[in-house]
Amino acid sequence: MTDNSVIAVVGGTGKLGAAIARRLAKAGRTVIIGSRSAESAEKAATEVGFGLTGLANADAAKAGDIVIVTVPFQAQDATLAEIRPFVQGKIVVDTTVPLVPPKVMRVKLPEEGSAATRTQNILGESVTVVSGFHNVAAHKLATDADIGCDVLVFGDDKAARGKVVELANQAGLRGIHGGALVNSAAAEALTSILIFINKTYQVDGAGITITGKLIEHDALKSA
């Protein structure tokens, strides 16, 4: 069955947001790019192509059925406060990594335990928060190359988590269920480690791949 839900990418003019929007739109999904200004969003949508449209963040969040938040940690509070009235009852996909410049190669999780838990607290219980896309290099995702990177997806609602796993698959990655939302802390922390590996070993965007043959559990198939 074709999924006709509209995807809104808040912060979609940034590198990660634009790359996710492009991949999903190219795969045939209806995608809206959101930005702090509608003009910036419209310009980015035109440049990326594939039928993308651009709106201000709040308007994009209002129009989207699934809202992907792709903003830096420093912009998390303000962005979530702006879209909060428009995402009640929806799935919000949080990609936030708690990097604290200039020491981005050191893990520093927020007091809530993870950026995803922080997002859930700010948006409230009526919003289904799922997290993912923490460990994929945005500049690679912006190309048509087969990145060969897995995306760990976290959330307390298995059905919602499954939808985001499918989004990762449609983006040309491999989405993998990572369990409850609190487990997001592991992937968020891993980003700092990958940045360290990139610098130490001169890697052009290290990612992760889960080894072994994955057999989908019946509980996940029915979720």
C-alpha positions in Angstrom: 0.0 0.0 0.0 1.3 3.5 -0.9 2.0 5.8 2.0 0.5 9.2 1.1 1.5 10.8 4.4 3.3 14.2 4.0 6.8 14.5 5.3 7.9 17.9 6.7 11.6 18.4 7.3 12.0 21.2 9.9 15.4 22.8 9.5 15.4 21.4 6.0 17.8 24.0 4.6 20.6 22.5 6.7 22.9 19.8 5.3 21.2 16.9 6.9 17.7 18.1 6.5 18.2 18.9 2.8 19.8 15.5 2.2 17.0 13.6 3.8 14.3 15.7 2.0 16.0 15.1 -1.3 16.3 11.4 -0.9 12.7 10.9 0.3 11.3 13.2 -2.5 13.3 11.3 -5.1 11.9 8.1 -3.7 8.4 9.5 -4.4 7.4 10.8 -1.1 5.6 14.2 -0.7 8.1 16.3 1.2 8.0 19.9 2.5 11.2 21.7 3.5 10.8 24.0 6.5 13.1 26.9 7.5 13.1 29.9 9.8 12.0 31.9 6.8 9.6 30.8 4.0 11.9 32.5 1.4 14.9 30.4 2.4 12.8 27.2 2.4 11.3 28.0 -1.1 14.8 28.7 -2.5 16.2 25.4 -1.1 13.2 23.5 -2.4 13.7 24.9 -5.9 17.4 24.2 -5.8 17.0 20.6 -4.7 14.1 19.8 -7.0 12.1 16.5 -7.1 8.9 18.3 -6.4 9.9 19.7 -3.0 8.0 22.7 -1.6 9.2 25.1 1.0 7.4 26.8 4.0 8.3 28.4 7.3 9.0 25.9 10.0 5.7 26.3 11.8 3.7 26.1 8.5 5.7 23.0 7.4 5.0 21.3 10.8 1.3 22.1 10.5 1.1 20.6 6.9 3.2 17.5 7.7 1.9 14.2 8.9 5.4 13.1 10.0 7.7 15.9 11.0 11.5 15.4 10.9 13.5 17.8 13.1 17.0 18.4 11.7 18.4 21.3 13.7 21.6 21.7 15.7 21.4 21.0 19.4 21.7 24.7 20.2 18.6 25.4 18.2 16.5 22.6 19.7 14.6 24.4 22.3 13.5 27.4 20.2 12.6 25.2 17.2 10.5 22.7 19.3 8.7 25.6 21.0 7.8 27.0 17.6 6.4 23.8 16.2 4.9 22.4 19.4 1.3 23.6 18.7 1.3 22.1 15.2 2.7 18.6 16.0 0.2 17.4 18.6 -1.0 13.9 17.7 1.7 13.4 15.1 5.0 11.5 14.8 8.1 13.7 15.3 11.4 12.3 14.2 14.2 13.8 16.2 17.7 13.7 14.6 19.3 16.0 17.2 22.8 15.1 18.4 23.9 16.9 21.6 27.3 18.2 20.3 28.7 21.0 22.4 31.4 23.0 20.4 34.3 23.3 20.4 34.7 19.8 22.0 32.5 17.9 19.6 34.6 14.8 19.9 33.6 14.3 23.5 30.3 12.8 24.5 28.1 15.2 26.4 24.5 14.1 26.8 21.9 16.5 28.3 20.7 16.0 31.8 17.5 14.3 30.5 19.7 11.5 29.3 19.3 12.1 25.6 18.3 14.8 23.1 15.3 12.6 22.1 14.0 12.4 25.7 14.4 16.1 25.9 12.4 16.5 22.7 9.6 14.3 24.2 9.5 16.3 27.4 9.2 19.6 25.5 6.6 18.5 23.0 4.5 16.6 25.5 2.8 13.2 25.7 0.4 13.8 22.8 3.4 13.7 20.4 5.0 10.4 19.4 8.7 11.0 19.3 11.0 8.7 17.3 14.7 9.3 16.9 17.1 8.4 14.1 19.6 9.5 11.4 22.2 10.3 14.0 25.2 8.5 12.5 25.0 9.1 8.8 27.2 11.7 7.1 25.0 14.4 5.6 27.4 15.2 2.7 27.2 11.5 1.6 23.5 11.4 2.0 23.3 14.4 -0.3 24.6 12.3 -3.2 23.1 9.4 -5.1 25.8 7.0 -3.8 25.1 3.8 -2.0 26.4 4.8 1.5 26.1 1.4 3.0 25.1 2.9 6.4 22.6 1.6 8.9 20.2 3.9 10.8 19.3 3.0 14.3 15.7 4.0 15.0 14.4 4.5 18.6 10.9 5.0 20.0 8.4 3.7 22.5 5.7 3.2 19.9 6.6 0.2 17.7 4.3 1.2 14.9 5.6 4.7 14.7 9.2 3.4 14.9 8.4 1.1 12.0 7.3 4.0 9.8 10.6 5.7 10.4 12.5 2.5 9.7 10.7 2.5 6.4 11.7 6.1 5.8 15.3 5.3 6.3 15.0 2.4 3.8 13.3 4.7 1.3 16.3 7.1 1.7 18.6 4.3 0.5 19.9 3.4 4.0 19.0 0.4 6.2 16.7 1.3 9.0 17.0 -0.9 12.1 14.8 -1.0 15.2 17.0 0.1 18.2 14.4 -0.2 20.9 12.9 2.3 23.3 13.4 6.1 23.0 15.8 6.1 26.0 18.2 4.0 23.9 18.7 7.0 21.6 21.4 8.0 24.0 23.7 5.4 22.5 23.4 6.6 18.9 23.6 10.2 20.0 26.8 9.6 21.9 28.3 7.5 19.1 28.3 10.6 16.9 31.1 12.2 18.9 33.0 9.0 18.6 32.5 8.9 14.8 33.7 12.5 14.6 36.8 11.5 16.5 37.4 8.5 14.2 37.0 10.8 11.1 39.7 13.1 12.4 42.1 10.5 13.7 41.9 8.1 10.7 41.1 10.7 8.0 37.8 9.0 7.2 35.4 10.8 4.9 32.3 10.4 7.0 32.4 7.2 9.2 29.1 5.5 9.7 27.9 2.2 11.3 26.9 -1.1 9.9 25.3 -3.9 12.0 26.9 -7.2 11.3 25.1 -10.5 11.2 21.9 -11.6 9.4 18.9 -9.7 10.7 15.7 -11.7 10.9 12.6 -9.6 11.5 10.8 -10.6 14.6 7.1 -11.4 14.4 6.3 -8.6 16.9 8.0 -6.1 14.6 6.2 -7.3 11.5 2.8 -6.9 13.2 3.6 -3.5 14.7 
